[in-house]
Amino acid sequence: MKSDLKPCPFCGCKEKFTAEIPTKRGKRYQVICHHCGAKTGRKKTEEEAIAAWNGLRITNSEGERDSGAREGDKIQELDRYIS
């Protein structure tokens, strides 16, 4: 399952882990980058967390793909996936 994870869109790191988080409503899962700490929101299944991670993309303020995005753009993009 971990091999399905794409590199971190923020720092390019290939080392990530899937965390299993116990909550009052049951287990939740999220993917976290070892290097920069970028993470998905808490998801009901590991598959949902992986799909959310693989869907993360850096975009510029116009919504276009930007490999040289500014730090503010990176945070804005990550905020969209933390729900």
C-alpha positions in Angstrom: 0.0 0.0 0.0 2.8 2.4 0.9 4.3 1.9 -2.6 1.2 3.6 -4.0 2.2 6.9 -2.4 3.6 9.6 -4.6 6.5 11.8 -3.4 5.7 14.8 -1.3 4.5 17.6 -3.5 6.0 20.2 -1.1 9.6 18.9 -0.6 9.9 15.9 -3.0 10.7 13.5 -0.2 9.9 9.8 -1.0 9.7 8.7 2.7 6.2 9.0 4.1 4.2 7.0 6.6 0.5 6.3 7.2 -0.5 7.1 10.7 -3.4 5.3 12.4 -5.0 7.6 14.9 -7.5 6.4 17.5 -10.4 8.7 18.1 -13.8 8.6 19.9 -15.4 7.8 16.6 -13.0 5.0 15.7 -9.7 4.9 13.8 -8.7 7.7 11.4 -5.8 7.7 9.0 -3.4 10.3 7.5 -0.3 10.3 5.4 2.6 12.3 6.8 5.9 13.3 5.1 9.0 12.4 7.1 11.0 15.4 5.9 8.7 18.5 6.0 5.7 17.2 8.0 3.1 17.8 5.3 0.1 15.7 5.9 -3.4 14.9 4.8 -6.5 15.5 6.9 -7.7 12.6 9.0 -9.6 10.1 6.8 -11.8 7.1 7.6 -9.7 4.6 5.8 -6.1 4.2 4.8 -7.1 4.1 1.2 -8.9 7.5 1.5 -5.7 9.0 3.1 -3.6 7.7 0.3 -6.0 9.0 -2.3 -5.9 12.4 -0.6 -2.1 12.4 -0.5 -1.8 11.5 -4.1 -4.2 14.3 -5.0 -2.1 17.0 -3.4 -0.6 19.3 -6.0 1.2 22.6 -5.7 -0.5 25.4 -7.6 0.2 29.1 -7.9 -2.3 31.8 -7.0 -4.0 31.4 -10.4 -4.6 27.7 -9.8 -2.0 26.6 -12.3 0.5 23.8 -11.6 3.7 25.5 -10.4 6.9 23.6 -9.5 8.4 26.7 -8.1 5.5 27.7 -6.0 5.9 30.2 -3.2 5.6 29.1 0.4 2.2 30.8 0.8 0.9 28.9 -2.2 2.0 25.7 -0.7 0.3 26.4 2.6 -2.9 27.5 0.8 -2.9 24.2 -1.3 -2.3 22.1 1.8 -5.1 23.8 3.7 -7.6 22.6 1.1 -6.8 19.0 2.0 -6.8 19.2 5.7 -10.5 18.8 6.2 
